[in-house]
């Protein structure tokens, strides 16, 4: 599989996915 | 005067932050693609000699300024933010992401850029490896900036807006 960070689009999509994962983590395991 | 301090810290945090992340986006959205095209027509030196060193100077020191102003702004909440507790969980995630990005700038991007731009001696093989590491470190920071900005904007003063 191609590294998503090779492209700008892949980088932005990875950042958006990471945002959702971290919000889920915050709401379910921290706050 | 003491009452003004958090406002001044926030103001500086935003000014330094815009400079840092603005240049990060410039590198990723403009310079990387421009260097590829400029390399093909032999005009890359204009960027590597005159633009990149100046951009990197403001980039790496703005990163330090952003972190220091952020730490000042957190004040007494600094430890709670980094330990993700006592209502500082959201801003703490933002602070951790920003800290990882600062380390990335000084430990991976800047040392490798010095090799690429000829500021330190490096063979062509070392330069090729440095180019790859610097590119991936820069892209990693661009990726991390997306959740970092989300938690900076919504993690503390406006957390109720999204129920964080």
N, CA and C atoms of all chains as a GROMACS GRO file, in nm:
protein
  585
    1UNK      N    1   0.084  -0.120   0.000
    1UNK     CA    2   0.000   0.000   0.000
    1UNK      C    3   0.088   0.126   0.000
    2UNK      N    4   0.045   0.225  -0.077
    2UNK     CA    5   0.122   0.350  -0.087
    2UNK      C    6   0.111   0.429   0.045
    3UNK      N    7   0.221   0.488   0.086
    3UNK     CA    8   0.221   0.573   0.206
    3UNK      C    9   0.130   0.694   0.181
    4UNK      N   10   0.027   0.714   0.264
    4UNK     CA   11  -0.065   0.828   0.240
    4UNK      C   12   0.004   0.964   0.247
    5UNK      N   13   0.119   0.969   0.317
    5UNK     CA   14   0.189   1.097   0.330
    5UNK      C   15   0.265   1.136   0.203
    6UNK      N   16   0.265   1.047   0.104
    6UNK     CA   17   0.329   1.080  -0.025
    6UNK      C   18   0.253   1.192  -0.098
    7UNK      N   19   0.123   1.203  -0.071
    7UNK     CA   20   0.044   1.306  -0.140
    7UNK      C   21  -0.022   1.401  -0.040
    8UNK      N   22  -0.052   1.522  -0.088
    8UNK     CA   23  -0.120   1.621  -0.003
    8UNK      C   24  -0.258   1.569   0.037
    9UNK      N   25  -0.331   1.512  -0.060
    9UNK     CA   26  -0.466   1.462  -0.031
    9UNK      C   27  -0.461   1.352   0.075
   10UNK      N   28  -0.366   1.260   0.062
   10UNK     CA   29  -0.352   1.151   0.160
   10UNK      C   30  -0.318   1.205   0.298
   11UNK      N   31  -0.236   1.310   0.301
   11UNK     CA   32  -0.197   1.372   0.429
   11UNK      C   33  -0.319   1.435   0.496
   12UNK      N   34  -0.399   1.507   0.420
   12UNK     CA   35  -0.518   1.574   0.476
   12UNK      C   36  -0.620   1.470   0.524
   13UNK      N   37  -0.643   1.366   0.445
   13UNK     CA   38  -0.739   1.262   0.485
   13UNK      C   39  -0.689   1.192   0.612
   14UNK      N   40  -0.558   1.165   0.619
   14UNK     CA   41  -0.501   1.102   0.740
   14UNK      C   42  -0.522   1.193   0.862
   15UNK      N   43  -0.504   1.324   0.843
   15UNK     CA   44  -0.523   1.419   0.952
   15UNK      C   45  -0.668   1.422   0.999
   16UNK      N   46  -0.760   1.416   0.905
   16UNK     CA   47  -0.903   1.416   0.941
   16UNK      C   48  -0.940   1.289   1.017
   17UNK      N   49  -0.889   1.175   0.971
   17UNK     CA   50  -0.916   1.047   1.039
   17UNK      C   51  -0.857   1.050   1.181
   18UNK      N   52  -0.735   1.101   1.193
   18UNK     CA   53  -0.671   1.110   1.325
   18UNK      C   54  -0.752   1.201   1.418
   19UNK      N   55  -0.809   1.309   1.363
   19UNK     CA   56  -0.893   1.399   1.444
   19UNK      C   57  -1.012   1.323   1.501
   20UNK      N   58  -1.081   1.247   1.416
   20UNK     CA   59  -1.198   1.170   1.461
   20UNK      C   60  -1.157   1.068   1.568
   21UNK      N   61  -1.046   1.000   1.545
   21UNK     CA   62  -0.997   0.899   1.641
   21UNK      C   63  -0.968   0.965   1.777
   22UNK      N   64  -0.902   1.081   1.774
   22UNK     CA   65  -0.866   1.149   1.900
   22UNK      C   66  -0.989   1.204   1.972
   23UNK      N   67  -1.088   1.252   1.896
   23UNK     CA   68  -1.213   1.299   1.960
   23UNK      C   69  -1.282   1.181   2.026
   24UNK      N   70  -1.287   1.067   1.959
   24UNK     CA   71  -1.347   0.944   2.015
   24UNK      C   72  -1.273   0.905   2.144
   25UNK      N   73  -1.142   0.909   2.138
   25UNK     CA   74  -1.057   0.876   2.254
   25UNK      C   75  -1.088   0.970   2.372
   26UNK      N   76  -1.098   1.100   2.341
   26UNK     CA   77  -1.125   1.201   2.445
   26UNK      C   78  -1.261   1.178   2.509
   27UNK      N   79  -1.362   1.156   2.425
   27UNK     CA   80  -1.499   1.146   2.477
   27UNK      C   81  -1.522   1.015   2.552
   28UNK      N   82  -1.453   0.909   2.514
   28UNK     CA   83  -1.479   0.778   2.573
   28UNK      C   84  -1.381   0.737   2.681
   29UNK      N   85  -1.261   0.790   2.678
   29UNK     CA   86  -1.160   0.742   2.773
   29UNK      C   87  -1.101   0.851   2.863
   30UNK      N   88  -1.124   0.978   2.828
   30UNK     CA   89  -1.062   1.084   2.909
   30UNK      C   90  -1.164   1.168   2.985
   31UNK      N   91  -1.253   1.235   2.913
   31UNK     CA   92  -1.341   1.333   2.978
   31UNK      C   93  -1.446   1.265   3.065
   32UNK      N   94  -0.213   4.506   3.512
   32UNK     CA   95  -0.120   4.451   3.413
   32UNK      C   96  -0.124   4.298   3.414
   33UNK      N   97  -0.134   4.242   3.536
   33UNK     CA   98  -0.135   4.096   3.548
   33UNK      C   99  -0.254   4.034   3.475
   34UNK      N  100  -0.367   4.109   3.477
   34UNK     CA  101  -0.488   4.060   3.411
   34UNK      C  102  -0.472   4.053   3.260
   35UNK      N  103  -0.379   4.132   3.206
   35UNK     CA  104  -0.358   4.136   3.061
   35UNK      C  105  -0.274   4.018   3.012
   36UNK      N  106  -0.200   3.955   3.103
   36UNK     CA  107  -0.102   3.853   3.063
   36UNK      C  108  -0.159   3.738   2.980
   37UNK      N  109  -0.273   3.677   3.023
   37UNK     CA  110  -0.325   3.567   2.941
   37UNK      C  111  -0.361   3.612   2.799
   38UNK      N  112  -0.414   3.735   2.789
   38UNK     CA  113  -0.450   3.788   2.656
   38UNK      C  114  -0.326   3.809   2.570
   39UNK      N  115  -0.219   3.860   2.632
   39UNK     CA  116  -0.095   3.882   2.557
   39UNK      C  117  -0.034   3.747   2.516
   40UNK      N  118  -0.038   3.649   2.608
   40UNK     CA  119   0.014   3.515   2.577
   40UNK      C  120  -0.064   3.454   2.460
   41UNK      N  121  -0.197   3.468   2.461
   41UNK     CA  122  -0.280   3.410   2.356
   41UNK      C  123  -0.250   3.478   2.222
   42UNK      N  124  -0.236   3.611   2.227
   42UNK     CA  125  -0.205   3.692   2.109
   42UNK      C  126  -0.071   3.645   2.046
   43UNK      N  127   0.033   3.633   2.130
   43UNK     CA  128   0.163   3.588   2.081
   43UNK      C  129   0.157   3.445   2.028
   44UNK      N  130   0.081   3.360   2.099
   44UNK     CA  131   0.065   3.219   2.058
   44UNK      C  132   0.006   3.212   1.917
   45UNK      N  133  -0.093   3.299   1.891
   45UNK     CA  134  -0.157   3.300   1.758
   45UNK      C  135  -0.062   3.356   1.652
   46UNK      N  136   0.009   3.465   1.684
   46UNK     CA  137   0.102   3.524   1.585
   46UNK      C  138   0.213   3.424   1.549
   47UNK      N  139   0.278   3.368   1.651
   47UNK     CA  140   0.383   3.268   1.625
   47UNK      C  141   0.324   3.146   1.554
   48UNK      N  142   0.206   3.105   1.598
   48UNK     CA  143   0.143   2.985   1.541
   48UNK      C  144   0.109   3.002   1.393
   49UNK      N  145   0.058   3.120   1.357
   49UNK     CA  146   0.027   3.147   1.216
   49UNK      C  147   0.156   3.142   1.134
   50UNK      N  148   0.263   3.201   1.188
   50UNK     CA  149   0.391   3.202   1.116
   50UNK      C  150   0.442   3.059   1.096
   51UNK      N  151   0.438   2.980   1.202
   51UNK     CA  152   0.487   2.841   1.196
   51UNK      C  153   0.403   2.755   1.101
   52UNK      N  154   0.273   2.749   1.127
   52UNK     CA  155   0.189   2.658   1.050
   52UNK      C  156   0.168   2.712   0.908
   53UNK      N  157   0.169   2.844   0.892
   53UNK     CA  158   0.161   2.902   0.757
   53UNK      C  159   0.279   2.859   0.672
   54UNK      N  160   0.400   2.863   0.732
   54UNK     CA  161   0.518   2.820   0.657
   54UNK      C  162   0.517   2.668   0.635
   55UNK      N  163   0.464   2.593   0.732
   55UNK     CA  164   0.452   2.447   0.714
   55UNK      C  165   0.364   2.416   0.593
   56UNK      N  166   0.252   2.488   0.581
   56UNK     CA  167   0.162   2.467   0.467
   56UNK      C  168   0.226   2.516   0.338
   57UNK      N  169   0.304   2.626   0.347
   57UNK     CA  170   0.377   2.673   0.228
   57UNK      C  171   0.473   2.563   0.180
   58UNK      N  172   0.549   2.503   0.272
   58UNK     CA  173   0.643   2.397   0.230
   58UNK      C  174   0.569   2.282   0.163
   59UNK      N  175   0.458   2.240   0.226
   59UNK     CA  176   0.387   2.121   0.176
   59UNK      C  177   0.302   2.146   0.052
   60UNK      N  178   0.240   2.264   0.047
   60UNK     CA  179   0.148   2.289  -0.065
   60UNK      C  180   0.214   2.359  -0.183
   61UNK      N  181   0.322   2.436  -0.155
   61UNK     CA  182   0.383   2.517  -0.262
   61UNK      C  183   0.526   2.472  -0.295
   62UNK      N  184   0.613   2.476  -0.193
   62UNK     CA  185   0.756   2.460  -0.223
   62UNK      C  186   0.794   2.320  -0.274
   63UNK      N  187   0.735   2.216  -0.214
   63UNK     CA  188   0.769   2.079  -0.258
   63UNK      C  189   0.738   2.060  -0.405
   64UNK      N  190   0.620   2.101  -0.446
   64UNK     CA  191   0.581   2.086  -0.588
   64UNK      C  192   0.662   2.179  -0.677
   65UNK      N  193   0.690   2.301  -0.627
   65UNK     CA  194   0.767   2.398  -0.707
   65UNK      C  195   0.909   2.347  -0.730
   66UNK      N  196   0.970   2.287  -0.625
   66UNK     CA  197   1.107   2.237  -0.639
   66UNK      C  198   1.116   2.124  -0.740
   67UNK      N  199   1.011   2.042  -0.744
   67UNK     CA  200   1.007   1.931  -0.840
   67UNK      C  201   1.012   1.988  -0.983
   68UNK      N  202   0.925   2.087  -1.010
   68UNK     CA  203   0.921   2.149  -1.143
   68UNK      C  204   1.048   2.229  -1.173
   69UNK      N  205   1.096   2.302  -1.069
   69UNK     CA  206   1.216   2.386  -1.089
   69UNK      C  207   1.339   2.299  -1.115
   70UNK      N  208   1.343   2.180  -1.051
   70UNK     CA  209   1.454   2.088  -1.076
   70UNK      C  210   1.458   2.043  -1.220
   71UNK      N  211   1.339   2.028  -1.278
   71UNK     CA  212   1.330   1.981  -1.417
   71UNK      C  213   1.379   2.086  -1.517
   72UNK      N  214   1.360   2.215  -1.485
   72UNK     CA  215   1.408   2.317  -1.580
   72UNK      C  216   1.532   2.393  -1.530
   73UNK      N  217   1.596   2.337  -1.426
   73UNK     CA  218   1.725   2.392  -1.382
   73UNK      C  219   1.716   2.523  -1.306
   74UNK      N  220   1.602   2.555  -1.245
   74UNK     CA  221   1.589   2.682  -1.173
   74UNK      C  222   1.572   2.663  -1.022
   75UNK      N  223   1.599   2.540  -0.974
   75UNK     CA  224   1.576   2.510  -0.832
   75UNK      C  225   1.665   2.594  -0.739
   76UNK      N  226   1.783   2.634  -0.787
   76UNK     CA  227   1.876   2.708  -0.701
   76UNK      C  228   1.814   2.838  -0.648
   77UNK      N  229   1.729   2.899  -0.728
   77UNK     CA  230   1.663   3.022  -0.682
   77UNK      C  231   1.585   2.998  -0.554
   78UNK      N  232   1.521   2.882  -0.545
   78UNK     CA  233   1.443   2.848  -0.425
   78UNK      C  234   1.536   2.801  -0.312
   79UNK      N  235   1.626   2.706  -0.343
   79UNK     CA  236   1.709   2.647  -0.237
   79UNK      C  237   1.809   2.747  -0.179
   80UNK      N  238   1.852   2.843  -0.261
   80UNK     CA  239   1.952   2.940  -0.214
   80UNK      C  240   1.889   3.063  -0.148
   81UNK      N  241   1.781   3.111  -0.205
   81UNK     CA  242   1.728   3.240  -0.157
   81UNK      C  243   1.598   3.230  -0.077
   82UNK      N  244   1.514   3.131  -0.106
   82UNK     CA  245   1.383   3.125  -0.038
   82UNK      C  246   1.385   3.029   0.081
   83UNK      N  247   1.426   2.905   0.058
   83UNK     CA  248   1.416   2.802   0.162
   83UNK      C  249   1.490   2.838   0.291
   84UNK      N  250   1.615   2.888   0.285
   84UNK     CA  251   1.684   2.920   0.413
   84UNK      C  252   1.610   3.025   0.495
   85UNK      N  253   1.554   3.125   0.428
   85UNK     CA  254   1.479   3.230   0.500
   85UNK      C  255   1.350   3.171   0.559
   86UNK      N  256   1.280   3.093   0.477
   86UNK     CA  257   1.155   3.032   0.525
   86UNK      C  258   1.182   2.940   0.644
   87UNK      N  259   1.291   2.863   0.637
   87UNK     CA  260   1.324   2.770   0.746
   87UNK      C  261   1.364   2.843   0.874
   88UNK      N  262   1.427   2.959   0.860
   88UNK     CA  263   1.464   3.038   0.978
   88UNK      C  264   1.339   3.078   1.056
   89UNK      N  265   1.243   3.140   0.986
   89UNK     CA  266   1.119   3.182   1.055
   89UNK      C  267   1.037   3.062   1.101
   90UNK      N  268   1.038   2.955   1.021
   90UNK     CA  269   0.964   2.833   1.052
   90UNK      C  270   1.009   2.773   1.186
   91UNK      N  271   1.141   2.751   1.200
   91UNK     CA  272   1.186   2.679   1.321
   91UNK      C  273   1.180   2.766   1.446
   92UNK      N  274   1.205   2.898   1.433
   92UNK     CA  275   1.199   2.984   1.552
   92UNK      C  276   1.055   3.020   1.587
   93UNK      N  277   0.968   3.026   1.487
   93UNK     CA  278   0.825   3.047   1.517
   93UNK      C  279   0.770   2.926   1.592
   94UNK      N  280   0.822   2.807   1.561
   94UNK     CA  281   0.778   2.686   1.632
   94UNK      C  282   0.813   2.698   1.780
   95UNK      N  283   0.934   2.745   1.809
   95UNK     CA  284   0.976   2.764   1.949
   95UNK      C  285   0.888   2.870   2.016
   96UNK      N  286   0.867   2.982   1.947
   96UNK     CA  287   0.785   3.090   2.002
   96UNK      C  288   0.643   3.045   2.030
   97UNK      N  289   0.587   2.965   1.940
   97UNK     CA  290   0.450   2.914   1.958
   97UNK      C  291   0.442   2.830   2.084
   98UNK      N  292   0.540   2.741   2.100
   98UNK     CA  293   0.539   2.650   2.216
   98UNK      C  294   0.554   2.728   2.346
   99UNK      N  295   0.648   2.822   2.348
   99UNK     CA  296   0.671   2.900   2.471
   99UNK      C  297   0.549   2.985   2.507
  100UNK      N  298   0.489   3.050   2.407
  100UNK     CA  299   0.370   3.131   2.433
  100UNK      C  300   0.254   3.041   2.478
  101UNK      N  301   0.246   2.922   2.421
  101UNK     CA  302   0.142   2.826   2.461
  101UNK      C  303   0.161   2.781   2.605
  102UNK      N  304   0.286   2.754   2.642
  102UNK     CA  305   0.316   2.712   2.779
  102UNK      C  306   0.280   2.825   2.877
  103UNK      N  307   0.312   2.948   2.838
  103UNK     CA  308   0.279   3.066   2.920
  103UNK      C  309   0.128   3.077   2.934
  104UNK      N  310   0.057   3.057   2.824
  104UNK     CA  311  -0.089   3.066   2.825
  104UNK      C  312  -0.153   2.958   2.914
  105UNK      N  313  -0.097   2.838   2.910
  105UNK     CA  314  -0.150   2.730   2.996
  105UNK      C  315  -0.128   2.764   3.143
  106UNK      N  316  -0.017   2.830   3.173
  106UNK     CA  317   0.011   2.875   3.308
  106UNK      C  318   0.000   2.763   3.411
  107UNK      N  319  -0.084   2.785   3.512
  107UNK     CA  320  -0.099   2.686   3.619
  107UNK      C  321  -0.160   2.556   3.568
  108UNK      N  322  -0.224   2.561   3.451
  108UNK     CA  323  -0.285   2.440   3.396
  108UNK      C  324  -0.190   2.356   3.312
  109UNK      N  325  -0.063   2.396   3.305
  109UNK     CA  326   0.035   2.328   3.220
  109UNK      C  327   0.045   2.178   3.252
  110UNK      N  328   0.061   2.146   3.380
  110UNK     CA  329   0.080   2.006   3.419
  110UNK      C  330  -0.049   1.927   3.395
  111UNK      N  331  -0.164   1.986   3.431
  111UNK     CA  332  -0.292   1.917   3.408
  111UNK      C  333  -0.314   1.891   3.259
  112UNK      N  334  -0.275   1.987   3.174
  112UNK     CA  335  -0.293   1.969   3.029
  112UNK      C  336  -0.208   1.850   2.980
  113UNK      N  337  -0.083   1.848   3.018
  113UNK     CA  338   0.004   1.740   2.969
  113UNK      C  339  -0.026   1.605   3.035
  114UNK      N  340  -0.092   1.608   3.152
  114UNK     CA  341  -0.134   1.482   3.214
  114UNK      C  342  -0.279   1.448   3.177
  115UNK      N  343  -0.339   1.529   3.090
  115UNK     CA  344  -0.474   1.504   3.037
  115UNK      C  345  -0.576   1.484   3.149
  116UNK      N  346  -0.584   1.582   3.240
  116UNK     CA  347  -0.676   1.568   3.355
  116UNK      C  348  -0.736   1.702   3.394
  117UNK      N  349  -0.836   1.696   3.484
  117UNK     CA  350  -0.898   1.816   3.544
  117UNK      C  351  -0.954   1.916   3.444
  118UNK      N  352  -1.024   1.867   3.343
  118UNK     CA  353  -1.086   1.956   3.246
  118UNK      C  354  -0.992   2.008   3.139
  119UNK      N  355  -0.866   1.965   3.143
  119UNK     CA  356  -0.766   2.012   3.045
  119UNK      C  357  -0.735   1.905   2.942
  120UNK      N  358  -0.825   1.802   2.932
  120UNK     CA  359  -0.796   1.690   2.842
  120UNK      C  360  -0.788   1.732   2.696
  121UNK      N  361  -0.887   1.812   2.651
  121UNK     CA  362  -0.891   1.852   2.511
  121UNK      C  363  -0.772   1.937   2.471
  122UNK      N  364  -0.748   2.042   2.549
  122UNK     CA  365  -0.634   2.130   2.517
  122UNK      C  366  -0.503   2.054   2.536
  123UNK      N  367  -0.506   1.956   2.627
  123UNK     CA  368  -0.386   1.873   2.651
  123UNK      C  369  -0.348   1.791   2.528
  124UNK      N  370  -0.450   1.737   2.459
  124UNK     CA  371  -0.421   1.663   2.335
  124UNK      C  372  -0.358   1.758   2.233
  125UNK      N  373  -0.413   1.880   2.224
  125UNK     CA  374  -0.356   1.981   2.133
  125UNK      C  375  -0.212   2.014   2.171
  126UNK      N  376  -0.188   2.028   2.302
  126UNK     CA  377  -0.053   2.062   2.350
  126UNK      C  378   0.046   1.949   2.319
  127UNK      N  379   0.001   1.823   2.338
  127UNK     CA  380   0.089   1.709   2.305
  127UNK      C  381   0.121   1.706   2.156
  128UNK      N  382   0.018   1.727   2.073
  128UNK     CA  383   0.042   1.725   1.927
  128UNK      C  384   0.138   1.836   1.887
  129UNK      N  385   0.120   1.957   1.943
  129UNK     CA  386   0.209   2.068   1.913
  129UNK      C  387   0.352   2.040   1.958
  130UNK      N  388   0.364   1.974   2.073
  130UNK     CA  389   0.498   1.941   2.124
  130UNK      C  390   0.567   1.838   2.034
  131UNK      N  391   0.493   1.737   1.991
  131UNK     CA  392   0.550   1.637   1.898
  131UNK      C  393   0.594   1.707   1.769
  132UNK      N  394   0.512   1.802   1.722
  132UNK     CA  395   0.546   1.875   1.599
  132UNK      C  396   0.672   1.960   1.617
  133UNK      N  397   0.687   2.022   1.736
  133UNK     CA  398   0.808   2.102   1.762
  133UNK      C  399   0.932   2.013   1.759
  134UNK      N  400   0.922   1.896   1.823
  134UNK     CA  401   1.035   1.801   1.825
  134UNK      C  402   1.067   1.758   1.682
  135UNK      N  403   0.964   1.733   1.604
  135UNK     CA  404   0.980   1.694   1.464
  135UNK      C  405   1.058   1.801   1.385
  136UNK      N  406   1.025   1.929   1.410
  136UNK     CA  407   1.093   2.040   1.341
  136UNK      C  408   1.242   2.038   1.371
  137UNK      N  409   1.276   2.032   1.501
  137UNK     CA  410   1.416   2.049   1.541
  137UNK      C  411   1.498   1.920   1.531
  138UNK      N  412   1.431   1.805   1.542
  138UNK     CA  413   1.505   1.678   1.540
  138UNK      C  414   1.512   1.615   1.402
  139UNK      N  415   1.410   1.635   1.317
  139UNK     CA  416   1.409   1.570   1.185
  139UNK      C  417   1.415   1.670   1.069
  140UNK      N  418   1.329   1.773   1.070
  140UNK     CA  419   1.321   1.861   0.952
  140UNK      C  420   1.446   1.948   0.938
  141UNK      N  421   1.478   2.024   1.040
  141UNK     CA  422   1.590   2.120   1.030
  141UNK      C  423   1.726   2.051   1.006
  142UNK      N  424   1.765   1.948   1.083
  142UNK     CA  425   1.895   1.884   1.056
  142UNK      C  426   1.904   1.828   0.914
  143UNK      N  427   1.796   1.773   0.863
  143UNK     CA  428   1.799   1.717   0.727
  143UNK      C  429   1.796   1.826   0.621
  144UNK      N  430   1.725   1.935   0.647
  144UNK     CA  431   1.724   2.047   0.552
  144UNK      C  432   1.864   2.109   0.540
  145UNK      N  433   1.938   2.112   0.650
  145UNK     CA  434   2.074   2.168   0.646
  145UNK      C  435   2.160   2.087   0.548
  146UNK      N  436   2.141   1.955   0.547
  146UNK     CA  437   2.216   1.869   0.452
  146UNK      C  438   2.170   1.895   0.310
  147UNK      N  439   2.038   1.902   0.290
  147UNK     CA  440   1.981   1.921   0.155
  147UNK      C  441   2.027   2.054   0.095
  148UNK      N  442   2.027   2.160   0.178
  148UNK     CA  443   2.059   2.294   0.128
  148UNK      C  444   2.209   2.324   0.126
  149UNK      N  445   2.290   2.225   0.166
  149UNK     CA  446   2.436   2.243   0.161
  149UNK      C  447   2.491   2.328   0.274
  150UNK      N  448   2.415   2.341   0.385
  150UNK     CA  449   2.466   2.419   0.499
  150UNK      C  450   2.564   2.336   0.580
  151UNK      N  451   2.554   2.204   0.568
  151UNK     CA  452   2.654   2.113   0.627
  151UNK      C  453   2.696   2.017   0.515
  152UNK      N  454   2.822   1.969   0.519
  152UNK     CA  455   2.869   1.882   0.411
  152UNK      C  456   2.790   1.750   0.408
  153UNK      N  457   2.754   1.704   0.288
  153UNK     CA  458   2.681   1.577   0.274
  153UNK      C  459   2.702   1.522   0.133
  154UNK      N  460   2.718   1.391   0.124
  154UNK     CA  461   2.732   1.327  -0.007
  154UNK      C  462   2.594   1.325  -0.075
  155UNK      N  463   2.593   1.295  -0.206
  155UNK     CA  464   2.465   1.289  -0.277
  155UNK      C  465   2.373   1.183  -0.217
  156UNK      N  466   2.435   1.072  -0.173
  156UNK     CA  467   2.355   0.963  -0.114
  156UNK      C  468   2.291   1.009   0.018
  157UNK      N  469   2.370   1.078   0.099
  157UNK     CA  470   2.318   1.130   0.227
  157UNK      C  471   2.208   1.234   0.201
  158UNK      N  472   2.232   1.318   0.098
  158UNK     CA  473   2.131   1.421   0.065
  158UNK      C  474   2.000   1.358   0.021
  159UNK      N  475   2.009   1.250  -0.057
  159UNK     CA  476   1.887   1.183  -0.106
  159UNK      C  477   1.808   1.126   0.011
  160UNK      N  478   1.880   1.067   0.108
  160UNK     CA  479   1.812   1.012   0.226
  160UNK      C  480   1.752   1.126   0.310
  161UNK      N  481   1.829   1.235   0.324
  161UNK     CA  482   1.781   1.351   0.402
  161UNK      C  483   1.654   1.410   0.341
  162UNK      N  484   1.651   1.413   0.206
  162UNK     CA  485   1.534   1.467   0.136
  162UNK      C  486   1.408   1.387   0.171
  163UNK      N  487   1.424   1.255   0.173
  163UNK     CA  488   1.311   1.164   0.203
  163UNK      C  489   1.264   1.182   0.349
  164UNK      N  490   1.360   1.184   0.442
  164UNK     CA  491   1.324   1.197   0.584
  164UNK      C  492   1.258   1.334   0.609
  165UNK      N  493   1.316   1.441   0.552
  165UNK     CA  494   1.261   1.575   0.572
  165UNK      C  495   1.120   1.585   0.514
  166UNK      N  496   1.101   1.524   0.397
  166UNK     CA  497   0.968   1.529   0.333
  166UNK      C  498   0.864   1.457   0.420
  167UNK      N  499   0.899   1.337   0.466
  167UNK     CA  500   0.802   1.261   0.546
  167UNK      C  501   0.777   1.329   0.682
  168UNK      N  502   0.881   1.388   0.741
  168UNK     CA  503   0.864   1.459   0.870
  168UNK      C  504   0.774   1.580   0.850
  169UNK      N  505   0.792   1.651   0.738
  169UNK     CA  506   0.710   1.769   0.711
  169UNK      C  507   0.564   1.730   0.685
  170UNK      N  508   0.547   1.621   0.610
  170UNK     CA  509   0.410   1.572   0.584
  170UNK      C  510   0.345   1.522   0.713
  171UNK      N  511   0.425   1.459   0.800
  171UNK     CA  512   0.372   1.412   0.929
  171UNK      C  513   0.322   1.532   1.009
  172UNK      N  514   0.400   1.642   1.008
  172UNK     CA  515   0.356   1.761   1.080
  172UNK      C  516   0.231   1.822   1.019
  173UNK      N  517   0.221   1.817   0.886
  173UNK     CA  518   0.099   1.870   0.824
  173UNK      C  519  -0.022   1.786   0.867
  174UNK      N  520  -0.003   1.654   0.870
  174UNK     CA  521  -0.111   1.565   0.914
  174UNK      C  522  -0.149   1.595   1.060
  175UNK      N  523  -0.046   1.605   1.148
  175UNK     CA  524  -0.073   1.631   1.290
  175UNK      C  525  -0.134   1.769   1.314
  176UNK      N  526  -0.105   1.865   1.224
  176UNK     CA  527  -0.158   2.000   1.243
  176UNK      C  528  -0.311   2.002   1.236
  177UNK      N  529  -0.369   1.907   1.164
  177UNK     CA  530  -0.516   1.906   1.148
  177UNK      C  531  -0.586   1.878   1.283
  178UNK      N  532  -0.554   1.765   1.351
  178UNK     CA  533  -0.613   1.750   1.486
  178UNK      C  534  -0.560   1.852   1.586
  179UNK      N  535  -0.432   1.891   1.573
  179UNK     CA  536  -0.376   1.990   1.667
  179UNK      C  537  -0.459   2.118   1.665
  180UNK      N  538  -0.489   2.169   1.545
  180UNK     CA  539  -0.567   2.293   1.535
  180UNK      C  540  -0.712   2.273   1.583
  181UNK      N  541  -0.765   2.153   1.560
  181UNK     CA  542  -0.900   2.122   1.609
  181UNK      C  543  -0.903   2.134   1.761
  182UNK      N  544  -0.804   2.073   1.827
  182UNK     CA  545  -0.805   2.074   1.975
  182UNK      C  546  -0.762   2.210   2.031
  183UNK      N  547  -0.678   2.283   1.958
  183UNK     CA  548  -0.642   2.418   2.003
  183UNK      C  549  -0.766   2.510   1.996
  184UNK      N  550  -0.843   2.497   1.888
  184UNK     CA  551  -0.958   2.585   1.869
  184UNK      C  552  -1.076   2.545   1.958
  185UNK      N  553  -1.090   2.416   1.984
  185UNK     CA  554  -1.210   2.367   2.054
  185UNK      C  555  -1.183   2.300   2.189
  186UNK      N  556  -1.057   2.290   2.226
  186UNK     CA  557  -1.022   2.209   2.342
  186UNK      C  558  -1.045   2.273   2.477
  187UNK      N  559  -1.047   2.408   2.483
  187UNK     CA  560  -1.060   2.468   2.615
  187UNK      C  561  -1.167   2.576   2.619
  188UNK      N  562  -1.136   2.695   2.563
  188UNK     CA  563  -1.228   2.806   2.579
  188UNK      C  564  -1.359   2.788   2.503
  189UNK      N  565  -1.357   2.709   2.395
  189UNK     CA  566  -1.480   2.688   2.316
  189UNK      C  567  -1.523   2.541   2.315
  190UNK      N  568  -1.485   2.466   2.419
  190UNK     CA  569  -1.512   2.322   2.414
  190UNK      C  570  -1.661   2.289   2.417
  191UNK      N  571  -1.742   2.379   2.476
  191UNK     CA  572  -1.886   2.350   2.484
  191UNK      C  573  -1.951   2.346   2.346
  192UNK      N  574  -1.891   2.419   2.250
  192UNK     CA  575  -1.951   2.426   2.116
  192UNK      C  576  -1.968   2.289   2.054
  193UNK      N  577  -1.870   2.200   2.078
  193UNK     CA  578  -1.877   2.066   2.021
  193UNK      C  579  -1.895   1.959   2.127
  194UNK      N  580  -1.923   2.003   2.249
  194UNK     CA  581  -1.949   1.907   2.358
  194UNK      C  582  -1.826   1.830   2.401
  195UNK      N  583  -1.709   1.890   2.387
  195UNK     CA  584  -1.586   1.820   2.426
  195UNK      C  585  -1.564   1.824   2.578
   0.00000   0.00000   0.00000
